[in-house]
Amino acid sequence: MASSTLRALALAAVTAALPAAAEEYPVLQLAVGEARAIGGFGGVCDDLAVATITQDINATVKALKAGTTLCSSRVGGTGGGIRKVYRVVVVEPGGDPKPARP
């Protein structure tokens, strides 16, 4: 019994250190077709159907279709730096600024 309690406590400690959800990331809202530079380099987006990001020093996010994805770029230092993560929300032009959650 003590072993299972210790395992549960260890799991709770590990998960407490992780980001809980995408809501904790800054939100970058764009309309379809819009682009915005977030800075940094080595950009990646989770859902390339929703948004893409350039690999240059400006790390520009381009909105492709309505939806939500996480995008990030590496900032600070050429030897790795840290990743800055954004929750990218893409809406239709002139659409609802607060789309339903996916």
N, C-alpha and C positions, 0 to 999 in steps of 0.2 A: 504494500500500500504506500509506503513512504517513497518508493521508487516512482510510482505513477504521479505522485504529488510533485516530486522534484522535476519530472519531465514536463508537467503542465506549467510549473513556474518558469522553467527554462524557455519553453515555447512562448509564454507570455512576455518574457523579457526581450526575446529576439524580435517578436512582431511589434512590440511597442517602439522599437527603434526605426522601423520602416515607415515611409510615408503612408498614411491611411488611405488616401484616395486622390484622384486628380484634382479635386477641389482645392487642395493645398497649393497647387501650382498657380502662378499668375495666369490670368485668362487673356488671350489675344484673340479678339473678335474681328473677323474679316468678312467682307461680302465676296461672293463668287467672283473671281477674276481680279480681285484686289491683291496687292503684294505689300509686305512690310519687312524692312530690315530689322533683325533682332540683334545683330552683331555677333562676333565670334566666328568660328569656322568649324568645319567637319559636321555640318548639320545633318540631322536624321529626323524623320517623321514616322510614326507607327503605321498610319494608314495613308499610303501614297495616292489613293483615289480621292481623298478629301483635301490633302495639301501636300506640297512638295517644298523642299528647302534647298537653296543653293549651297555649294561647297566652298564658296569663296570667303573672303575676310568679312563680308557683310552679313552672311547667313540670312538670306532673304526668303521669307515664307510666302508662298503663292497659294491662294485659295482656289481649289478646283471645283468642288461640289459641296453642297450643304451637308454638314455633319460635324463630328468632333473627333479630334485626334491629339496625341501628345507629340510635340516637336521639341528638339533641343539642339543646342550648339555648344561647342567647347569654348570657354572664355579663359583669359588669363594664362599666359605662358605657352611657349611653343613645345614644351616637353610633356604636355598632357593637359594641364589646367583642370578646371572643373566644368561640369555640364550644367548649363542653365536650361531648365525645362519649362515649357509653356503648355497650357491646355489651349489648343487652337479650336475656336468655335467658328465654323463657316456657315453663314446664312445666305439666303437668296438676296440679290440686290433689292432693297426696299422691303425686305421681309421682316419678320418678327425678330427683334434684337435679342430675345431670350428663347431660343428654340427648345423644344422638348428634349429631355435627356435621352441618349441612345439606349 
